[in-house]
Amino acid sequence: MKYLALIPLALFAAPLAAQNQDLGEPMQEGQAVETIEEEGGLTGSVSFEGNLDDLGIAIPAFATDRDVATPANANGTAALGVELARVITSNLRNNGLFKPTGPDSLPTPAFANITSPNWATWSTRGAEMLVHGYVRARSDNRLTVGCYLYDMALQDRLVAEGWVVAPADWRRAAHKCADLVYSRLTGESPFFDSRIAYIAETGPKDNRTKRLAIMDSDGANHRFVTTGRSTALTPRYSPDYRQLVYLSYVDGNPRIYVYDIGTGRQTLVTQSDNPTFAPRWSPDGRYILYSMAVGGNTDIYRVSANGGRSERLTDAPGIDIGGSFSPDGSKIVFESDRSGSQQIYVMDADGSNQRRLSFFGGRSATPEWSPRGDQIAFTHIAGDFNVAVMNPSGRGFRKLTRGWQDEAPTWAPNGRIIQFFRTERNSGRTSLWQVDLTGENERKLPTPVDASDPAWGPILP
């Protein structure tokens, strides 16, 4: 098999150095992920007819040319090949669209069959699609991981790609393979190789310790960013994934910080003696929206991401909170009680043309614009709290969850999955959940402690 020259994608993290007493231990250094693809391009067409949720996908263990122990798995590349296939299977199963069968129920193909499947082996297993892959140890101590998607009816390869990763980043290769399969079969943008920030909560209900934490989209590679000496709230990734903005209460005073993921440095954007809420990025990363209560009135402000003078965008009597930009940066959706109850409003990016969107009963809060621009997710409050969506005109209201207290939605990078946090009625414990736009596929994300205020970051480079 011939390859083009290696094409470096990006370094996604460099050593982190704590710049504030509330920052935790430095995160581990990330490595370059390089992509390789077959010479001459790849062709093929999907022959499956029917619903994607009926689509069976066989994902056997990734093969290896020789079983070599690596820092990623002391048992060797053969064992790592099983783990790669398990992660891909879990990714594709959890989004609710496919019915994958993983490596624990399938024979492991020979290395020579990765590019030339033994069709007879798989034709009796009821799968319409086949994912083959391999993992090889390189002389520079990195790993090469290849991923192939085959159409069983056509007995043809649909797409293939490979990546060179550091052993510690083998899960990224698995996520990228799942993204490749998902994108090829759905025509949608990928989202598995992304990260989630959230607030990790511990301690009694009346004295919670709230720390900033980060993990992969499936809950793996979890790490705490802050120590909990000060309360952290409402994180959001910058559009280029390189930074996090969040609200921190130090000595009872609110401060908005920008945390650089690559260096560990924190930059103070703004601080005040007044209550401050919900910092959010503009799509170009130049500005941060936030809300602040002054003299009994809460309004939305805009400040440069580098700090400086804040500009007030709303001035109506009452409480204006939040602020989520449309993807093109032209509009801002927010919540306000100026009508007598919490409702969703929209305005131009300069604060002009403010108008109400929500007219479907109950209260509405925490709006978040989809990265595709076609939907706005929000918390609908009508007795219980539930996640709902509407289109940007205020029509098309749909409730997606049926919990007791589901709130604070955040979108996957492809705009087709929503994450939120759920509070249990009796215990008060909080956890992260995901639901797709059908409202039929809910799943709980694993976190080591209680979790709230999720923020889904962009797809990783």
ZAMARGU-4260 file (C-alpha; in steps of 0.2 Angstrom, whole numbers, plus 5000, padded with zeros to 4 digits):
<rodrens>
0) 5000/5000/5000 | 5007/5017/4995 | 5005/5033/5005 | 5007/5051/5001 | 5019/5061/5011
5) 5014/5063/5029 | 5003/5079/5031 | 5004/5086/5049 | 4987/5093/5055 | 4991/5102/5071
10) 4998/5101/5088 | 4983/5102/5099 | 4992/5105/5116 | 5008/5110/5123 | 5015/5109/5141
15) 5003/5118/5153 | 5010/5129/5167 | 4999/5134/5181 | 4998/5153/5182 | 4985/5154/5196
20) 4983/5146/5213 | 4967/5138/5207 | 4974/5129/5192 | 4977/5111/5195 | 4992/5100/5189
25) 4998/5104/5172 | 4989/5093/5159 | 5000/5081/5149 | 5008/5086/5133 | 4998/5082/5118
30) 5006/5076/5102 | 5004/5079/5083 | 4991/5069/5074 | 4996/5067/5056 | 4985/5060/5043
35) 4989/5049/5029 | 4978/5043/5014 | 4980/5032/4999 | 4988/5038/4983 | 4976/5041/4969
40) 4960/5046/4980 | 4946/5035/4986 | 4930/5031/4978 | 4914/5021/4981 | 4895/5023/4985
45) 4884/5017/4998 | 4872/5004/4992 | 4862/5003/5008 | 4843/5007/5006 | 4833/5010/5022
50) 4835/5019/5039 | 4852/5022/5046 | 4847/5015/5063 | 4844/4998/5054 | 4862/4999/5047
55) 4873/4985/5054 | 4891/4988/5055 | 4904/4974/5059 | 4919/4981/5068 | 4932/4967/5072
60) 4948/4970/5081 | 4961/4980/5072 | 4975/4969/5065 | 4994/4971/5067 | 5009/4966/5057
65) 5018/4961/5072 | 5013/4961/5091 | 5024/4974/5099 | 5023/4981/5117 | 5020/5000/5117
70) 5017/5013/5130 | 4999/5013/5125 | 4997/4995/5129 | 5010/4984/5138 | 5001/4969/5131
75) 5005/4974/5113 | 4998/4981/5097 | 4987/4966/5096 | 4978/4970/5112 | 4978/4989/5107
80) 4969/4984/5091 | 4955/4976/5101 | 4953/4992/5111 | 4953/5003/5096 | 4938/4993/5089
85) 4929/4994/5105 | 4930/5013/5106 | 4924/5015/5088 | 4910/5003/5092 | 4905/5013/5107
90) 4906/5029/5098 | 4894/5023/5084 | 4882/5014/5095 | 4880/5029/5107 | 4874/5041/5094
95) 4859/5030/5091 | 4860/5029/5072 | 4869/5012/5069 | 4869/4995/5076 | 4887/4990/5077
100) 4894/4974/5082 | 4911/4975/5091 | 4927/4965/5092 | 4922/4954/5106 | 4909/4945/5095
105) 4919/4944/5079 | 4934/4935/5072 | 4950/4945/5070 | 4955/4947/5052 | 4973/4944/5047
110) 4984/4959/5043 | 4984/4954/5024 | 4965/4955/5024 | 4963/4973/5030 | 4965/4980/5012
115) 4957/4964/5004 | 4943/4957/5015 | 4938/4939/5015 | 4920/4943/5010 | 4914/4925/5014
120) 4919/4927/5032 | 4908/4943/5034 | 4893/4939/5022 | 4885/4927/5035 | 4885/4940/5049
125) 4871/4951/5044 | 4881/4967/5042 | 4879/4979/5028 | 4895/4988/5032 | 4912/4982/5038
130) 4926/4992/5047 | 4943/4985/5045 | 4959/4993/5053 | 4977/4990/5058 | 4989/4997/5071
135) 5008/4996/5068 | 5022/5001/5080 | 5034/5013/5071 | 5053/5015/5073 | 5050/5032/5081
140) 5040/5025/5095 | 5024/5032/5087 | 5009/5022/5080 | 5001/5021/5063 | 4983/5017/5063
145) 4973/5014/5047 | 4954/5014/5045 | 4944/5006/5031 | 4925/5006/5028 | 4918/4993/5016
150) 4901/4991/5008 | 4897/4972/5010 | 4884/4972/4996 | 4896/4980/4983 | 4911/4972/4991
155) 4919/4988/4988 | 4929/5000/4999 | 4920/5017/5002 | 4934/5027/5011 | 4950/5024/5020
160) 4962/5035/5030 | 4976/5033/5042 | 4984/5043/5056 | 5001/5044/5065 | 4999/5047/5084
165) 5009/5046/5100 | 5005/5031/5110 | 4996/5041/5123 | 4984/5048/5109 | 4978/5031/5102
170) 4960/5035/5107 | 4961/5050/5096 | 4964/5039/5081 | 4949/5028/5086 | 4938/5044/5087
175) 4944/5049/5070 | 4940/5032/5063 | 4922/5034/5070 | 4921/5051/5063 | 4926/5045/5046
180) 4913/5031/5046 | 4900/5043/5053 | 4903/5056/5040 | 4904/5044/5025 | 4887/5036/5030
185) 4877/5051/5035 | 4885/5065/5025 | 4885/5075/5041 | 4900/5083/5049 | 4909/5073/5063
190) 4910/5076/5081 | 4918/5061/5090 | 4936/5069/5091 | 4930/5083/5101 | 4931/5088/5120
195) 4919/5093/5133 | 4922/5106/5147 | 4911/5105/5162 | 4910/5110/5181 | 4914/5096/5193
200) 4904/5097/5209 | 4908/5089/5226 | 4903/5091/5244 | 4886/5094/5252 | 4872/5103/5243
205) 4874/5119/5254 | 4893/5120/5251 | 4898/5113/5234 | 4916/5114/5228 | 4915/5118/5209
210) 4930/5114/5198 | 4933/5116/5180 | 4936/5099/5171 | 4939/5093/5153 | 4936/5076/5145
215) 4934/5068/5128 | 4917/5068/5120 | 4914/5050/5127 | 4920/5054/5145 | 4938/5047/5143
220) 4954/5056/5147 | 4946/5066/5161 | 4956/5079/5170 | 4953/5093/5182 | 4959/5110/5177
225) 4956/5120/5193 | 4958/5115/5211 | 4942/5121/5218 | 4950/5135/5229 | 4938/5146/5220
230) 4921/5142/5212 | 4922/5140/5193 | 4906/5142/5183 | 4899/5141/5165 | 4915/5137/5154
235) 4915/5139/5135 | 4928/5134/5122 | 4934/5147/5110 | 4930/5145/5092 | 4948/5138/5088
240) 4948/5127/5103 | 4963/5134/5110 | 4955/5143/5125 | 4942/5142/5138 | 4932/5156/5145
245) 4924/5154/5162 | 4918/5163/5177 | 4927/5162/5194 | 4922/5168/5211 | 4938/5173/5221
250) 4934/5179/5238 | 4916/5181/5233 | 4920/5193/5219 | 4917/5187/5201 | 4931/5187/5188
255) 4930/5181/5170 | 4946/5172/5165 | 4952/5166/5148 | 4962/5150/5150 | 4975/5145/5137
260) 4974/5126/5135 | 4991/5126/5126 | 5001/5135/5139 | 4991/5135/5155 | 4991/5154/5156
265) 4976/5163/5163 | 4971/5180/5157 | 4959/5191/5168 | 4946/5198/5155 | 4936/5208/5167
270) 4931/5209/5186 | 4918/5218/5196 | 4910/5219/5213 | 4893/5216/5204 | 4886/5199/5201
275) 4892/5193/5184 | 4885/5178/5174 | 4887/5167/5159 | 4902/5173/5148 | 4901/5167/5130
280) 4913/5169/5115 | 4909/5178/5098 | 4911/5167/5083 | 4927/5176/5078 | 4934/5174/5095
285) 4937/5193/5097 | 4923/5197/5110 | 4916/5189/5125 | 4898/5192/5130 | 4893/5192/5149
290) 4879/5198/5160 | 4881/5209/5175 | 4869/5216/5188 | 4871/5234/5192 | 4858/5244/5203
295) 4845/5231/5203 | 4846/5229/5184 | 4854/5215/5174 | 4861/5218/5157 | 4871/5210/5143
300) 4889/5217/5140 | 4902/5214/5127 | 4921/5215/5131 | 4936/5212/5120 | 4943/5194/5124
305) 4959/5203/5128 | 4951/5214/5142 | 4947/5232/5142 | 4931/5243/5142 | 4915/5234/5142
310) 4900/5240/5131 | 4882/5237/5137 | 4871/5230/5124 | 4854/5229/5133 | 4846/5242/5145
315) 4828/5236/5147 | 4821/5235/5165 | 4823/5218/5172 | 4835/5204/5170 | 4844/5200/5154
320) 4855/5185/5155 | 4865/5174/5143 | 4869/5178/5125 | 4873/5166/5112 | 4879/5172/5095
325) 4872/5165/5078 | 4886/5156/5069 | 4888/5171/5057 | 4890/5183/5072 | 4876/5194/5066
330) 4863/5191/5080 | 4863/5186/5098 | 4850/5176/5107 | 4847/5179/5125 | 4834/5177/5140
335) 4825/5191/5148 | 4811/5193/5160 | 4806/5210/5154 | 4789/5203/5149 | 4786/5197/5167
340) 4793/5180/5165 | 4809/5172/5158 | 4808/5171/5139 | 4819/5170/5124 | 4824/5186/5114
345) 4835/5190/5099 | 4844/5205/5094 | 4857/5211/5082 | 4875/5210/5087 | 4876/5228/5092
350) 4861/5227/5103 | 4848/5234/5091 | 4831/5226/5085 | 4827/5217/5101 | 4812/5206/5100
355) 4804/5191/5109 | 4805/5173/5101 | 4796/5162/5113 | 4777/5162/5114 | 4773/5144/5118
360) 4769/5144/5136 | 4779/5142/5152 | 4796/5150/5154 | 4811/5149/5143 | 4830/5151/5148
365) 4848/5147/5143 | 4847/5148/5124 | 4861/5142/5114 | 4862/5144/5095 | 4866/5128/5085
370) 4883/5129/5075 | 4873/5125/5060 | 4862/5140/5063 | 4846/5131/5060 | 4841/5128/5078
375) 4841/5136/5095 | 4842/5125/5110 | 4835/5131/5127 | 4828/5126/5144 | 4809/5125/5144
380) 4801/5127/5161 | 4783/5122/5163 | 4783/5113/5180 | 4798/5103/5175 | 4814/5109/5167
385) 4817/5101/5150 | 4828/5104/5135 | 4819/5110/5119 | 4823/5117/5102 | 4815/5130/5090
390) 4820/5138/5074 | 4828/5155/5074 | 4811/5163/5070 | 4803/5156/5086 | 4793/5142/5077
395) 4795/5124/5077 | 4795/5121/5096 | 4800/5103/5101 | 4803/5096/5118 | 4818/5084/5118
400) 4819/5078/5136 | 4806/5073/5149 | 4816/5074/5165 | 4813/5083/5181 | 4827/5096/5179
405) 4836/5096/5163 | 4845/5112/5158 | 4859/5122/5150 | 4860/5114/5133 | 4876/5114/5123
410) 4878/5108/5105 | 4890/5095/5097 | 4901/5103/5084 | 4890/5096/5070 | 4874/5103/5077
415) 4865/5086/5079 | 4868/5081/5097 | 4864/5091/5112 | 4872/5089/5129 | 4864/5096/5145
420) 4865/5092/5164 | 4851/5083/5174 | 4847/5086/5192 | 4839/5071/5202 | 4823/5076/5211
425) 4827/5069/5228 | 4846/5068/5230 | 4850/5084/5220 | 4864/5075/5212 | 4869/5082/5194
430) 4875/5072/5179 | 4879/5075/5160 | 4868/5068/5147 | 4866/5069/5128 | 4851/5068/5117
435) 4850/5069/5098 | 4837/5080/5089 | 4824/5066/5088 | 4823/5066/5107 | 4824/5047/5106
440) 4842/5043/5110 | 4847/5049/5127 | 4864/5043/5136 | 4872/5048/5152 | 4891/5052/5151
445) 4902/5045/5164 | 4911/5058/5176 | 4920/5054/5192 | 4910/5066/5202 | 4893/5076/5200
450) 4893/5087/5184 | 4885/5103/5178 | 4887/5117/5165 | 4893/5107/5151 | 4902/5115/5136
455) 4905/5105/5120 | 4921/5111/5110 | 4924/5111/5092 | 4931/5096/5082 | 4949/5094/5086
460) 4962/5098/5073
</rodrens>
